[in-house]
Amino acid sequence: MAIVEVSVVPIGTEDTSLSKYVAGCHKILANEDNIDYQLTAMGTIIEGELDDILEIIKKIHKLPFDNGAKRVYTNIKIDDRRDKKANIQQKIRSVKSKL
């Protein structure tokens, strides 16, 4: 299972606020059954099979274009660990246990 952080930034919009685009992306995520996700202040973390996540990222990358953006910058970080199972909460617990 992969854990991916994604941030989609529309450029060339009439407003500097991005929250409506983020909300639109999260509506797409809410309709996906095969992932878990978590909104953060600077992006979204998605957990699931990598192929599924990449297909979903294509959808959320396209959304700002569909809503008038002239350019979209999408940043993706992938943690694809194969030696043991990992998930969002486990990663957080691991760090907190060391504090």
C-alpha positions as CSV (number, residue, x, y, z in Angstrom):
1,M,0.0,0.0,0.0
2,A,1.3,3.5,-0.9
3,I,0.9,6.7,1.0
4,V,0.9,9.8,-1.3
5,E,0.9,13.5,-0.5
6,V,-0.5,15.6,-3.2
7,S,-1.0,19.3,-3.6
8,V,-2.9,20.8,-6.6
9,V,-2.3,24.5,-7.2
10,P,-4.4,26.3,-9.9
11,I,-2.6,29.2,-11.5
12,G,-4.2,31.9,-13.6
13,T,-7.4,32.2,-11.6
14,E,-9.3,35.3,-10.8
15,D,-9.0,34.8,-7.0
16,T,-6.0,34.0,-4.8
17,S,-8.1,31.7,-2.6
18,L,-7.7,28.0,-3.4
19,S,-10.2,26.6,-0.9
20,K,-13.0,26.1,-3.5
21,Y,-10.6,24.0,-5.6
22,V,-9.5,22.0,-2.6
23,A,-13.1,21.4,-1.8
24,G,-13.8,20.2,-5.3
25,C,-10.8,17.8,-5.2
26,H,-12.1,16.4,-1.9
27,K,-15.5,15.8,-3.4
28,I,-13.8,13.6,-6.0
29,L,-11.9,11.8,-3.2
30,A,-15.1,11.2,-1.2
31,N,-16.5,9.3,-4.1
32,E,-13.6,6.9,-4.3
33,D,-14.1,3.6,-2.3
34,N,-10.7,2.1,-2.5
35,I,-8.6,4.8,-0.7
36,D,-8.4,6.7,2.6
37,Y,-7.4,10.3,2.6
38,Q,-6.7,13.1,5.0
39,L,-6.8,16.8,4.4
40,T,-3.8,18.8,5.8
41,A,-3.1,22.5,5.8
42,M,-0.7,22.2,2.9
43,G,-2.0,19.2,0.9
44,T,-3.8,15.9,1.0
45,I,-2.5,12.5,2.1
46,I,-4.0,9.6,0.2
47,E,-3.5,5.9,1.2
48,G,-4.2,3.0,-1.1
49,E,-2.9,1.0,-4.0
50,L,-0.5,3.2,-6.1
51,D,-2.2,2.6,-9.4
52,D,-5.6,3.6,-8.0
53,I,-4.1,6.7,-6.4
54,L,-2.4,7.8,-9.6
55,E,-5.7,7.5,-11.5
56,I,-7.4,9.6,-8.8
57,I,-4.6,12.2,-9.0
58,K,-5.3,12.6,-12.7
59,K,-8.9,13.4,-11.9
60,I,-8.0,16.0,-9.2
61,H,-5.3,17.5,-11.4
62,K,-7.8,18.0,-14.2
63,L,-10.5,19.6,-12.0
64,P,-9.0,23.2,-11.8
65,F,-8.8,23.2,-15.6
66,D,-12.5,22.3,-15.8
67,N,-13.2,25.2,-13.5
68,G,-11.3,27.9,-15.5
69,A,-7.7,27.7,-14.3
70,K,-5.2,28.4,-17.1
71,R,-2.4,26.4,-15.5
72,V,-2.1,23.7,-12.8
73,Y,0.9,22.8,-10.7
74,T,0.6,19.5,-9.0
75,N,3.2,18.3,-6.5
76,I,3.2,14.6,-5.6
77,K,5.3,12.7,-2.9
78,I,5.0,8.9,-2.9
79,D,6.0,6.6,0.0
80,D,5.6,3.1,-1.4
81,R,7.0,0.8,1.3
82,R,7.0,-2.9,0.5
83,D,8.9,-4.4,3.5
84,K,6.0,-4.0,5.9
85,K,2.5,-2.6,6.0
86,A,2.2,1.1,6.7
87,N,-0.7,3.6,6.8
88,I,-1.2,7.2,7.7
89,Q,-2.0,6.7,11.3
90,Q,0.8,4.2,11.9
91,K,3.4,6.7,10.5
92,I,2.1,9.4,12.9
93,R,2.1,7.0,15.9
94,S,5.7,6.0,15.1
95,V,6.9,9.6,15.3
96,K,4.9,10.4,18.4
97,S,6.3,7.4,20.2
98,K,9.7,8.8,19.8
99,L,8.9,12.3,21.2
